[in-house]
Amino acid sequence: MGKIIAVANQKGGCGKTTTCVNLSAVISSFGYKTLVIDMDPQANASIHFGVGIHRLELSMYDVLTSNTKISNIITKTQLENLEIAPSHINLSGAEIELVNIIGRERALLEKVEEVKNDYDYIFIDCPPSLGLLTLNSLTTAQFVIIPLQTEFFALEGMDKLLKTVEIIKSKLNHELSIVAIVPTLYVEKTKLAQEALEKIFLYFKDSVTRTRIRRNVKLAEAPSHGIPIMLYAPKSYGAIDYERLGEEIIAKLKKE
């Protein structure tokens, strides 16, 4: 059975989707069969992989709200071992439609059962909120990766996310654990970044990765070209950092 990892942070602008896209791309390049499930109605992960979201006939919205199988929407990417279950803006309506359904927090889990043995790693890009879509993602996942920007307000709101993870672990998904806190948007040699990093290490200790994702313009440019950083700018800081992160995450997961 593949390892299922939710990439989550309810705070926007922390590099959540960037981390999900580029980490999954790197891990697939190591030879692991990988799937990305885009659970964010903004569909940024889908766009980042070059999916024409406005031309989609079926998306994660249909998977969660109808009898559509997830295997029917899975799309190939530019990388041989990497596929994506794309999102669509309609997914924002799924939260309302699922509210009155029994077992609504397990809608994604039931759909993923069909394909979980077909992949080594399944990454779920969560929306930047703690609503029903994120609840479904965390109920389905075994592990959580939290990208955390190295800025002044980095820890704002983290208590709520951590409490949500603990509640889901105790009531819905006993396997769930936080496997990594990833420092992102890191600007080397600045006092602000160093102070933020110290706070992150003080708060999360061994959960923090050694790899820091440096702020890099190439990372910001890659989505507009519909390809991950390893294909867009393979020698950039962004590509180097995510390759290191991929190696570190695989090592962490092998210990679990």
LINNORBEL-V859016 format. One record per backbone hydrogen bond with DSSP energy under -1.0 kcal/mol. NH is the residue of the N-H (numbers start at 1). CO is the residue of the C=O. E is the energy in kcal/mol with one decimal. If there is no record, write none. Layout:
nh = [NH NH]
co = [CO CO]
e = [E E]
This chain:
nh = [2 3 5 6 7 8 19 20 21 22 23 24 25 26 27 28 29 31 32 34 35 36 37 38 39 43 47 48 49 50 51 53 55 60 63 64 65 66 72 73 75 77 82 83 84 85 91 92 93 94 97 98 101 104 106 107 110 111 112 113 115 116 118 120 121 122 123 124 125 126 129 135 136 137 138 139 140 141 142 143 144 145 146 148 150 151 154 156 158 161 162 163 164 165 166 167 168 169 170 171 172 173 176 177 179 180 181 182 184 186 190 194 195 196 197 198 199 200 201 202 203 204 205 207 208 209 213 215 220 221 222 224 225 226 227 231 232 233 236 240 241 242 243 244 245 246 247 248 249 250 251 252 253 254]
co = [116 120 122 143 124 145 15 16 17 18 19 20 21 22 23 24 25 28 27 81 121 83 123 85 125 40 43 44 45 47 46 51 52 86 59 60 61 62 69 70 84 82 79 34 75 36 88 89 90 91 93 94 98 101 103 104 106 107 108 109 112 112 115 33 33 3 35 5 37 7 127 131 132 133 134 135 136 137 4 4 177 6 180 182 184 149 151 153 155 157 158 159 160 161 162 163 164 165 166 167 168 168 173 142 144 144 207 146 148 213 187 190 191 192 193 194 195 196 197 198 199 200 201 204 205 181 183 186 216 217 218 221 222 223 222 228 228 229 233 236 237 238 239 240 241 242 243 244 245 246 247 248 249 250]
e = [-2.4 -2.6 -3.3 -2.8 -3.0 -2.1 -2.2 -2.4 -2.9 -2.2 -2.4 -1.8 -1.9 -2.1 -2.5 -2.2 -1.7 -1.7 -1.3 -3.3 -2.3 -2.3 -3.4 -2.4 -1.9 -2.5 -2.3 -2.5 -1.3 -2.1 -2.5 -1.6 -1.8 -2.0 -1.6 -2.2 -1.7 -1.4 -1.2 -1.4 -3.2 -1.4 -1.6 -2.2 -2.7 -3.0 -2.3 -1.8 -2.2 -1.3 -2.0 -2.3 -1.9 -1.3 -2.1 -1.1 -2.2 -1.1 -2.5 -1.4 -1.3 -1.7 -2.3 -2.5 -1.8 -3.0 -3.1 -2.8 -2.4 -1.9 -2.2 -2.3 -2.4 -1.9 -2.7 -1.8 -1.4 -1.9 -2.6 -2.0 -2.0 -2.8 -2.6 -3.1 -2.4 -1.9 -1.8 -1.4 -1.7 -1.4 -2.9 -2.4 -2.1 -2.4 -2.2 -2.4 -2.5 -2.4 -2.1 -2.2 -2.5 -3.2 -1.4 -1.2 -2.1 -1.4 -2.5 -2.2 -2.0 -2.5 -1.1 -2.0 -2.6 -2.3 -2.5 -2.2 -1.9 -2.2 -2.5 -2.4 -2.2 -2.8 -2.1 -2.1 -1.7 -2.4 -2.8 -2.4 -1.1 -1.6 -2.0 -1.0 -1.6 -1.3 -1.3 -1.4 -2.1 -2.8 -1.9 -2.2 -3.1 -2.2 -1.8 -2.1 -2.4 -2.4 -1.9 -2.2 -3.0 -2.3 -1.8 -2.2 -2.7 -1.9]
